């Protein structure tokens, strides 16, 4: 099937779904299509237009759009399941879906009239790096923004591009009077055409995510088209804590590990161990490895969804968070990334020499797993920060 003419079977010009149930069902339908085109996605180093439109038509990018606008406003758990489903088809598509659906989350940190101007369609994909790498010099009516940002996942197809900045006034860092911090972190919201996109994404894995660098010099941004994660305009669990954009990230490694496990289980009845001549289905080593992998994935997945459910319910009810509650989602997320990578590594070793060829999906899954674990949420610094909180200290991270 040509990548320019992909579609869901028995579906022509589909109506974009409006409920969580329908979006998740469409995601399950397109996952095999994504898997079929994984080689093409990786070769192009970004999502091809046809893949982007497949995601858009499935309602992926509208997942977090508010119900008041006619959007589905998925919970954190539903978002994660959605990303997990897409990632089981292709990791780069899952990563871009995870970033692209931030549109509805970011819209809640802007005044409603401004948000409706920026996100004038429910199906607009977001991209951008929120780390305050840029400089926003305060001028009348807004900011002059300059900087260079990395990791613009999905930047080749996004409709809205954000960038994190520190605010300066007359060349000096401007403090944040509301939070009492000596510097003010704001995220500016603009069009991708306002920036220079740099062809930098030559990587080990997640190659198809097109996570290029981008830069700008002295771009004027009206103040109302910038926001702080500490000052949401929309209420509810989706905007009640700064970590809203991170909660669904675990879906990517969980989906990749699931796909890898299913693939290797499909090999069991056709393989015979070369040295012992024992069929894999009767090989104790294979049996134990498969059971161990399933056990590890089930435990990691349960931890992710249980922590998200706890967080969502407490945010919805306005309950206080204990020290353990505050770090639960961050630790579950860290564990999901690291555990799923260990599962892929384990199965890569089990399959052996056949894993190393480019024609094998094992090669791509291993590289994808290694690359995604370089994200900040999967670094050991998370353990240091959460450990400090657990022992009564204060985290330097704004996300927990």
Beta strands, then each sheet from edge to edge (+ up, - down):
strand 1: 126-139
strand 2: 142-152
strand 3: 160-169
strand 4: 172-173
strand 5: 185-190
strand 6: 196-198
strand 7: 212-222
strand 8: 226-227
sheet 1: 4+ 3- 1- 2+ 7- 6+
sheet 2: 4+ 3- 5+ 8-
end
